[in-house]
Amino acid sequence: MSVHKSEIKKVTTHQLQEMKNRGEKIAMLTAYDYSMARILDAAQIDVLLVGDSASNVMAGNETTLPITLDQMIYHATSVVKAVNRAFVVVDIPFGSYQGNSSEALRSAIRIMKESGAHAVKVEGGREIRESVARILTAGVPVMGHLGLTPQSIYKFGTYTVRAKEEEEAEKLIEDARLLEECGCFSIVLEKIPSELARRVAQEVKIPIIGIGAGPDVDGQVLVMQDMLGITKEFKPRFLRRYVDLDTIISGAVTEYIHDVKSGGFPSEDESY
């Protein structure tokens, strides 16, 4: 029996908080287009992140830095159209919020108004406090992102695990508390020691979503192309591939090419 769209209970920030409170894990994946978002939403994913990782997996860039606000809004609009249940979060891209709280607010409002998304995500802690506060004054939900922050890759110079040293670990904990105090509804922790992630998840009340942050957080996020085996060259320790779509798609295309060239497609039944 099909469920009418109006009967589907949408995921909200309130529900995500309740999930943490009762110990229910939050499942989150990236999405960048209508077709894939529709599949993920129908599978009952809790949160869809329209990540600036689109710069890598959709546009072929080496880093997340080149993607623009207009491009992020395009991807977000496509995802939102497909969603009946999931909570949709959109990355504000590099250069659209750092150091200028007025620009941060304008960027967040554009994303919300033009795409219909439910929240935005920003990278950093104390250094972007004013931008986070300014966005929140407009009633826009904000998800934080600490640890390995890909928009700062040229500062880090490497994609290795962050916050292994005590000083950086303490700053991360302070930043997590600060983001919670500012009013963020959730924080992503990327590529940090499991013990530190567990401590953060225990010390702050808002949901903590991990990627390469161990099992003791409130939820997990992966890039959809990575977990489906579409991208094969990316092999971090934290990634679990659930299927090898690269091989499956390649095989299907090879078979199609053969059928076309041999005259086997289309058949009489596939012709008008």
C-alpha positions, 0 to 999 in steps of 0.5 A, spaced: 500 500 500 502 506 497 503 512 503 500 518 501 505 524 501 501 528 506 502 522 511 509 522 511 512 524 517 518 529 515 524 529 519 526 536 523 531 538 528 526 537 533 526 529 531 533 529 530 534 532 538 529 526 540 533 521 536 539 523 540 536 523 547 533 516 546 539 513 543 537 512 536 542 513 531 542 518 525 543 516 518 546 521 513 548 521 506 550 526 501 546 527 495 546 532 489 541 530 484 534 529 484 534 521 481 539 519 487 535 523 492 529 520 491 532 513 492 535 515 498 529 519 501 524 513 499 529 508 503 528 512 509 534 516 510 534 521 516 538 527 513 541 528 506 547 533 506 548 537 499 555 537 500 560 541 497 563 535 496 559 536 489 565 539 487 569 533 487 564 527 485 560 531 481 565 536 478 571 533 478 575 538 482 581 536 486 578 540 493 571 543 495 574 550 494 572 551 487 564 550 487 560 556 488 554 558 491 550 558 485 552 551 484 550 549 491 543 552 490 542 548 483 544 542 487 540 543 493 534 545 489 534 538 485 535 534 492 529 538 495 524 536 489 525 529 490 524 529 498 518 527 502 521 525 508 529 527 509 531 533 513 536 537 507 542 540 509 546 544 505 553 546 505 555 554 504 561 554 500 568 556 501 568 564 501 561 565 502 561 566 510 568 566 512 570 573 515 563 577 513 557 575 517 553 579 513 555 575 507 554 569 511 547 571 512 545 573 505 548 566 503 544 562 508 538 566 506 539 565 498 540 557 500 533 557 504 529 561 499 531 559 492 532 551 494 527 550 499 532 547 504 531 546 511 538 548 514 545 550 512 552 547 514 558 551 516 566 549 517 569 552 523 569 554 530 570 560 534 573 563 528 566 563 524 562 565 531 559 571 528 557 568 522 553 563 525 550 567 530 548 572 524 545 566 520 541 564 526 538 571 528 534 569 521 531 563 524 536 559 519 538 552 522 545 551 522 549 545 523 557 545 525 563 542 522 569 540 526 575 536 525 578 535 518 574 541 515 576 540 507 575 548 506 581 549 510 585 543 506 590 548 504 591 550 511 592 543 514 596 541 508 593 534 509 587 530 509 590 526 515 586 525 522 585 531 526 586 533 533 591 528 535 595 533 540 592 535 546 592 542 544 588 541 538 583 536 541 581 541 547 580 547 542 575 542 538 571 541 545 571 548 546 569 549 539 563 544 540 561 547 546 561 554 543 557 552 537 552 549 541 551 555 545 550 559 539 544 555 537 547 550 532 542 544 532 548 539 530 555 538 529 559 534 524 566 531 526 570 529 521 576 524 521 578 525 529 580 520 534 574 515 536 575 517 544 575 525 542 569 524 538 565 520 544 567 525 549 564 531 545 558 527 544 557 526 551 559 533 553 554 537 548 547 536 548 546 536 540 547 531 536 554 529 533 554 526 526 561 522 525 565 521 519 571 517 520 570 519 528 568 512 531 562 509 533 560 513 539 557 519 536 549 520 535 550 518 527 554 517 521 555 520 514 558 518 508 559 521 501 554 517 497 558 516 491 563 513 496 559 508 500 556 505 493 562 504 490 562 509 484 568 512 486 574 507 487 580 511 488 578 514 494 579 509 500 580 512 507 580 507 513 573 510 515 569 508 508 565 502 508 563 500 501 556 497 501 556 495 493 561 496 487 556 500 482 563 502 478 563 494 476 556 494 475 555 500 471 561 498 467 558 491 465 551 494 464 554 499 459 559 494 456 553 489 454 549 495 451 554 497 447 555 490 444 547 489 443 547 496 439 553 494 435 551 487 434 544 489 432 541 486 438 538 492 441 532 494 440 529 488 438 522 487 435 518 487 442 522 494 443 520 497 437 514 501 434 
